[in-house]
Amino acid sequence: MYKLQSHHACITWIFIHKVKSKNHRFLVCEIYISTVQKKKTHSLSLDSSASPSYHRSRIQMCDNSYPKTASWKEDKDCCTWDGVVCDQTTRHVIGLDLSCSWLRGPIHSNSTLFFLPHLRTLNLAGNCFNDSLISLEFGKFKSLTHLNLSYSCFSGKIPYEISHLSSLVSLDLSFSDGLLIKTPVWKRVIHNLTQLRELLLDESDMSSIRPNSLMNLSSSLTTLSLNYCKLRGKLENSILCLPSIQTLDLGFNFNLNLGSLPKSNWSSSYLKFLDLSSISFLEKLPDSIGNLKSLKHLDLYNCSFTGSISTSLGNLTKLTYLALSSNNFSGLLPLSLFNLPNLSSLYLDNNQLVSPLPNHVSGLLSLKDLYLSSNFLNGTLPSSLFNLPSLVKLYLDGNQFIGEIGEFKSNSLEHLDLGYNKLQGSIPRSISRFVNLTYLSLSSNNLISMLELDMFSKLKNLNHLDLSSNLVSINNNVTYTLPKLSSLNLSSCNIHEFPIFLRMATTLQFLDLSKNRIYGQVPKWLGDMGRDSLYFLDLHDNLLQGPFPTLNFLSLVFLFVSNNKLTGEIPSLICNARSLYVLDLSHNNLSGVVPKCLIHSNVLSVLDLRMNRLHANKIETTSLKKLYNICKMTVWRE
């Protein structure tokens, strides 16, 4: 039975039972209105408190989730209900799709879900069944060909009874909360489920399974997805050559040994998706990779490949996703990669590539994500890079690029990181066109920038702004707001005053204005900025004077105000920051008594009060030893 908990006083139950007609017997759906107390069977509960955002945060496939069972009406034929499929002749319920339907609670063995013996397809993905066990009763669906319990918060051992579903063509138990597959169950799955074409067990615990047993799966398998399954030991690389395989995901099995990739006779007209990320190979990427002409998705992240990137990758013209990040590739960027017409995502970051970017990258018309961070790339940035019409994320930080940043002609960027290069000149004014920009980092270059109204005021979606270690000027004669700004880093920018636009930064979480020449008293409005959100504030190494600022930050975790010229006492308001973990007020002219809340805090881990004229009595000095990591402080004892 399925219980709908809604705003109604009664509860709707679906009851499947046999009735007689004049000519034949068949299953029909009837609705009974009853109270919970009158029923002894269990049901699935609709979580009326859930919201679409909750389910979107759990799984992308639930972006448009809604409670399907909420639309079921007792005066309608159940075969017309959302998610229910019936046989047109017998009217048996043969399909049930309640994926992303806001269902919660355990599925008990006496649930009337198991009163549907003719089910062929069952999809309960994207719900939350409270880390309950997968019921043994699932093994009674003898006609079941497709079972999907992914992303549904099941836990514990996968029951032996799953191996009874000998008609299964597709089994998806992926991305639950640590399902465990033991060897006896696995052996029966291999022996009994000979019709399987799709097997997805991502993030299940298969640590006790011998990897080479995978070779006993059906040769007709088209999908095998075992990402992060804790597989360990030797697996023959012939797994890569299964004749019908289209999707093969063995990624993040850190202790899996595939030996080496096939260097000859490796071709497939079917393989479209290959993920071997975080499996160590310690060899060059063989040219044979270019024979997989049907590949659309290739992920070789963190595989310890060495040498140059094979130019044969340019043969894979159907590629939409290519990840070669965090390897030891060296040498030049293959020009062939910049002529893949369907490529949407290219990740080459964290390697040792040394070369300029090609002058023409305009062939990447479908490119959305380009990650080239942390290499040794050099030269100037080609103008064609700024003209890519679909580019959303561009990460070139941590290289050796020189010259100026050209003007952008597209307006699609949402993430831009050019930090830690040797770029010069000013920030291009065309950056104001990126109305969807959320992340901007130009840190650690030789740029000259004026934080002006007409450049930044249009960036209403900007969440992260990092201009640190550049030469920045602030125009405080005009005001503008960045309503979604949560992180601002203007460290080492040679600024002389607090940016006045911060007065309206009510969502700010991270603020670094350290190593500047900000002079005078801390403005009163700074204490109310991000009052409920700010957790990191760094003002160290400035020229701040006057009394310690009145800070009303309730969520503050890290506070650095060292190497200034602050005077007076530490205000007791600092005690309101109950999550304070690191406090550095060293090298100021503070005086008075150290607030007791700092001394007796169970949260504070680092307290640095050196080079001040603060007082603490003997009891308080003794209590300071309770801190986990206490720096020396200059204390005058009364």
N, C-alpha and C positions, 0 to 999 in steps of 0.2 A: 504494500500500500504506500501511496505517496501522500504525505500530509502537507497541506498548504497552510502555513501560519501567516495570516494576513490581518487586515483590520476587522474582518468579520468575526462575530462571536462564535460561529461554528467552524468546524474543520471539514474540509472536503477530502473524501477518501475515494481513491480509484480502486475498484474491486473487479477482478477478472474472474468470471466463473462460467460454467457451462449451463446452457439452457436448451430446451427442445423447441424446435419448430415443427411444422407439420411434415416437412420433407427431410430435414437433416439436422445434425447437431453441429454447433459451431461456437466459437468463443466470441463473446461480446463484452463491451465495457458498460458497466452500470455505475451510477453515482449514488452514494449514500451520504446523507448528512447525519453526522453523529458527533458524539463527544469523545474525547480521548479515553475517558474512563471505561467506556463500553467496549473498547477494542483491546485485544491482547497481542495482536500482531504489531510489528514495528514498521515505521515508514521513514522516508527521507524528508528532511525538514527544509523548508525554504527560509533562508536567512533574510528576514525582512529588514534587518538593520544594515545589511551590506549595501555598498554603493558601486556604481560602475568603476570608479577610480580604484577601489580596493582590488577588483579583479584585474584591471589593467595593470596594476603594479605587480601582479603575480605572473602574468603571462600575456605575451603580445597577442595571442590568438583571441583573447577575451576583450579586445579593445572595444567591441560593440556589444558587450554582454548585457543580458537582461534575464529576468526570471521567466523562463518559458512556461513553467507550470502555472504562473499567475493568470495566464489567459485561458486556461482550460475551463470550460463552462459545462455544467451538468446537463444542460438541455441540448448539447451538441453531440453528434456522433464522435466518439473518442478517436476514430480514424482520421478525423479532420483536425485534431489537436496539434499544436505546435510541437514538433519533435517526434511525433508518433507516425509510424508507417505500418499499414496493414496489407495483407495479401488481398488482392482484388476479388479473388474467388471465395476463399474460406473466411475472410475477414479476421484471420488470426493476426495478432500484433507480431510483426516480424522485424521491425526496426524501432529503436528508441534512441534518440539523440537529445540528451539533456546536458550537452557540453556548455560550460560557462553559464549555468542556470542558477547560480547563487545557492546551491544546495550545500548543506552542512550536516555534521553529525555522523556517527558510525552507521554502516549498513549491517544490520543484524541478520543472523542466519534465518530468522523467521519473517524477514521483510517480504512483502508481497511482490517485490521486484522479481523474486524467484518463482512467481506464479505464471511466468510467461515462457512456457517451454518451447515455443516455436521461434523465439528470437534468433535472428541471423546476424544482426548488427546491433551493438550496444556501445554507446559513446557517453561516458560520464566525465570526460576530461574537463579540467579547469574549474573543478569544484573543490570543496575542502571537507574531507571526511575525518577531520580531527585526529590524524595519526592513528587511525584504527587499522586493524588487520584486514587483509583481503579475505572475505568470507570463503569458506570451503564450498559454499553453495554455488559459486560461479562455475564450478566444475560440472554442474547439471545441465548447462546450456549446450546440449549435444549438437544442435544445429548451427551453433554460432560460427560465423566465418570471420567476423571483425570485432575485436574487443579493444577498446581504448579507455584506459584508466589513468592516463598521463596527467601530470600536474594536479593531482587530486588528494595530496596529503595522506596517502596510505603509508604504512610503515610495517616493520616486522618481516617475517619470512614470507616469500612467495609460496603459496600452498601447493602441495603435491597435486591437488585436484586440477590445477590449471593444465596439467599434462593430459587430462582426460578430454580436452577440447580438440579432438583429432581432426575436426573440419576447419580449424582456424587457418585463414589465409593471412591475416594481419593481426599482430599482437603488439600493443603499445602500452608498456608499464613505465614509461620514462618519467623522470623528473618528479618523483614522489619524495618522501622524506626518509631516504635510506633503506629502501627495500633490500632484502638479503636473499640471494639465490644460493642455495646449498647444492653440493654435487649430486645427490640422489635426484633432486627435482630436475636439475639441468639435464642429466642423462635421460630422464623420461621425456623431457621436452624434445630433445633431439630425436629420440626413438619414435615418439608418437605423433608429433606435429609435423608430419612429412609434407603437408600441403602449404606450409608457411612460405610466403613470398616477402613479407615485411616483418622484421623483428626489431623493436626499439626498446632498449632497457637502460637508457642513459641515466647516470647517477645512481644506479643500483650497485650493491656490493657483490662483486663476483670474485673477490680475492681468493676464494678457495677453489675456483674453477681453473682447470688446466687449459691455457689458451689454445693449444693445438686441437682441443676438442671442437673448436669452432669449425674446423675443416670437415666435421661430420654433419654439418647443417646441409640442408637441401641445396643442390647445385642450381636450383631454379630461383634461389633467393635474389630478390631485386633490391631490397633495403636491409642493411645491417647497421644499426646505430647503437654503439656501446660507449659513448663518450663518458669519461670519468667513472669507470666501473671498477677501478682498482685491480685491473688485470695485471698479472705479473708473471714473468717467465718468457719462454721462447714461443713464438708464433711464426710458422712458415710464411714467407712473403708471398707464397702462392695464393694467400687469401686475397691479394690485390688483383688476382687474375680470374676470379670467379666468373663464369661465362655470361651470366645474366645480370650481374650486379650493376645497379645504377647509383645507389647511394651507399657509401661506406664511410662510417665515422668511428674511428678508434682513438680519437683525440683525448689528451689528458689522462692517458694510462701511463703514468710516468715510468713504471718499472716493466713495461712491455718491451720485449726484444724482437724486432722484426728483421734483425740482421741488416740487410741493405736493400735498397730499392732495386727492382729488376733492371738490368742494364741492356737487356735485349729481349726480344719477343714479348714486349709489354705494350700491348695495344688493346683498345676496347672501343667498340662502336656504341656501347651502352653507358659506360660510367660517366655520370654527370656531376657527382658530388663526392669529393675525397677530402677527409680531414684526418691528418696524422699528427696534429699539433702536440708538442711536448713529448714526442717519442724521439729518443736520441739515435742519430745515424752516424755522426762523426765521419762524414765523407762528402764528396762533391755531389751536387744534385745532377743525376745522370741526364743525358740528352734524350733518353727514352721517354721522359716525362712529356715531351712534345708530341708523342704518338697518340695521346689520349684526346683525340680530336673533338669528342663530345663534352668534355669537361666544361662546366659552368662555374663551379665553386671548388677552389683549391686552397686548403689551409695547411701550411707547413710551418706554422709559428713555433719557435723555440725547439728546433729539431737538430741543432748543432751542426748544420751544414757548413761546409767551408768552401773556399775557392770562389770563383766567379759564378754569377747567376747564369744559368744555361740560356743561351739565346733561343733555344728551341721552344721556350715558352711563348714566343711570338707566333707559333703555329696554332695556338689554342684560341682561335678567333671567336669562340662562343663564350669565353670566360666573362663572367660578370663580377667575380670576387676572387682576388688573389692576395694571400697573406704569406709573406716570407719574413715577417718581423722576428727580431731577437734570435738571429742566427749569427754566424761568423762569415757571412758573405763579404768579399772584398772585390777590389777592381772597379770597373766602370759600370755605370747603369746601362743595361741593354736597351738600345734605342727601340728594339722591337716591341718592348712593353708599352711604349707610348703610341702604338698604332693598333691597339686592340679595340675594335669599334664598339664592342658591347660592355667593356669594362666599367663597372660602377664603383668598385672599391679596390684600392691598391695600397697595401701595407708593406713598406720596405724599411720601417724604422728599426733602430737599434741594431745596426750592422756596421760594417767598416767600409762602406762604399765611398769611392773617391772619384769625383768627376763633376763637371758642371751639368746643369740640367740642359737637355736638348733645346735648341732655339725654337723648335716648333713642337708643341704638345697639343695642337688644335685637333688632332685626330681622336682625342679622348672626349668625344661629344657627350657620352653618357656618364662620365666620371662624376661621382658625388663626394667620395671620400679619398683624400690623398694624404698619406702619412709617410714622410721621409725624415722624421726626427732622428737625432742622435746618430748621424753618420759623419763623414768628412767631406760632404758635398761643398763645392766652391763655385766661384764665378758670380755673375750677376743673375738676377731673377728675370727670366724671359717674359716679355710682354704678353706672349700668347697664354701664359699661365693665368693671367688676370682676366682672360676673355672666355674661359671655359663656362659655357652657359648653365651647366647643371651642378657646378661645384658647391658643396654644402660645408665640408670640413677640409681645411688645409692646414697641415702641421709640418712646418719646415724648421722647427726650433732645434738648437743644438748642432748647427753646422757651421760653415765658414763662408757664408754668402756675403758678398760685398756690394757696394753701390747703393742706389736709391730704390725705394719701393715705388713701382709704377702705379699709375692710376688704374683703378678697376673699372671695367666696362659692364660687368654683370652685376647683379644684385642678389644673388642666391645664397651667398655665404652666411653661415650661422656660427661657425667656429673658425678662428684665424689665429695661428700661433707662429710668429716669426722670431721668437725670442732667442737669445744666446747666439747671435750671429755677429757680423761686423757691418751691419747696414748703417747707412748715413742719410742725412737729409731730414726732411720733415715727413710727418704722417700724411699720406695723401688725403685730400679733402673728399675724394670720392668714397671714402669709407663711410661717410654719412648716408650713403645709399643703401647700406645693409640694414634695412629696417627690421630684419629677423635675426640680427646678430645677437648671440647670447654669450659668446666667449671671445675675448680679445686679449692677446698677450704679445707685446712687442718688447719685452724686458731685455735688459743687458745687450743693448746695441749702442750706437752713437747717434741716436735720433734727437732732433730738436722738435719739441711739440708745445703748442699752446692749447690748454684745455678751454676751448671756445664753445660758445653756445651753438653756433650754426653747424659745428662738426658733430657734437655729441648729443645734442638735445633730441635728435631724431631717433636715437638708438634706445627706444622705449623698452626693448626686450633684453637689453644688456644685463647679464647676470654677473659676469666676471671680467674685471678690467685690471690688467697688469702692465704698467708703463715703467716699472722700476729700473733703476740704473740707466736712465736716459736724462737728457736735460729738458725739464718740463717747466713751463710757465703757467701761472694760473691767473685768469681774469675774473676777479671777484666783483667786478662792476655790473656783471649781468648774472642772472640766476636761471637755472634750469634744473630739471629733476630727471633722475634715472630711476624710475619707480620700482624696477625689479632688481636693482643692484644688490648683490649679497657679498661680493668680495672685491676689495679695492687695494691694490698694492702700488704705492708711489714712493717706495723706499729708494733712497739715494738718487733723488731727482733734483736736488738743489732748490727745492721750493722754500719760500719764506713765510708762508701763512697757511692756515687751515683752509681747504677748499670749501667755500660757503655752500656749494650745492649739497654738501653732506647733511645740512640741516634737515633736509627732507628725505634722507636715506633711512626710512623706517624699517626696511627689511635687511639692513646690513648685518652680516655675520662675521666678516673678516676685514680688518683695517690695519694696514701697515704703512705708517708715515715716518718710519725710522730713518736715521742717517740723513737728515735734511738740515736746514737752517731756520726752522720755524722758531720765531722769537716771541717772547712775551708770555702772557698768561693763557692758559687753556680756556677757550670760550665756554660759557655756561651751557650753550646749546649742545656741546659735544657730549655732555653727561646724559642727555635724553635721547640721543641718536641711537637707533637700534636697541632701545631699552630692553625689549623682550627677546632679542635675537642675537646680539653681538656676543661672540664667544672668544674672539681673538682681537687684542688691541696692542699694537706695538708703536710706541712713541720714543724709543730710546735714541740717544745720540742726537739731540736737538739742542735748542737754546731756550727751553721753557723755563719761565721764572714764576715767582709768586707762590701762593698756597697750592697744596695738592688739590687737583681738580675734584669736584663733586661728581662722582660717577654713580649712576643709578642702574647699571647693567646687572640684571638679575641672572643672566645666563653666562656670565663671563667665566672662562676657564683659564685663559692665558693673558697675563698683563705684564708688559715690559715698559718701564718708564725710566730706566737707568740712564746715567750720564746726562743729566740735565741740571738745573739749578733751583729745583723746587724747595720751598721752605714750609715751615709750620708742621702741624701734626698730620698723621695718617687718619683721615676721617673714619668714623665708625660705620658710615654707610657702606664701606667696603665689605662689611659683614653680611650684607644682603646677597652678595655673590657666593652662594653656598656651594657652587660647583668649582670654585677657584682651585686650580691644580698647580699653576706656576705663577709666582709673583716676584718680580725683580724690580726693586726700587733703589738699587745700589747707586752710589756716587751721586748723591744729591745733598741737600742741606736740611733734611728733615729732622725734626726734634720731637720731644714728647714721649709718651708711653706707647709701646706697641699694642695695638688692640688685642684683647684676650682671644677674640675669635680666631685670629691668625695663629696664635700659639697652641690653642687646643683643637684646632681643626683636624678632623679625621680624613679630610680629602686632600688638603694642601700637601704637595710632595716636594716642591722646591720653593724656598723662601730666601731671597737674597736681599739683605738690608745693609750690606757693608757700606762703609764710608758715609755714614750719617751720624747724627747725634741723638739716637733714640735711647729710651730708658726701659729697663725691665727689672723687676725685683727678683729676688732669688728663686722664688717659687716659679715665676714665669720662665726664668732662664732654665731651670731644671725641666720644665714642661717642653721646652723647645726640642729636647732630645727625642721626643716622640715622633717628630717629623721624619719621614723616610729618607730625605736627602737634603740636609740643611747646610747652606753655605755659611761661612763666617760672617759675623756682623759686628760692627762697632757699637758697643752698648755702654751706656753710662749707668752704673748701678746706684740706686738711691740709698 
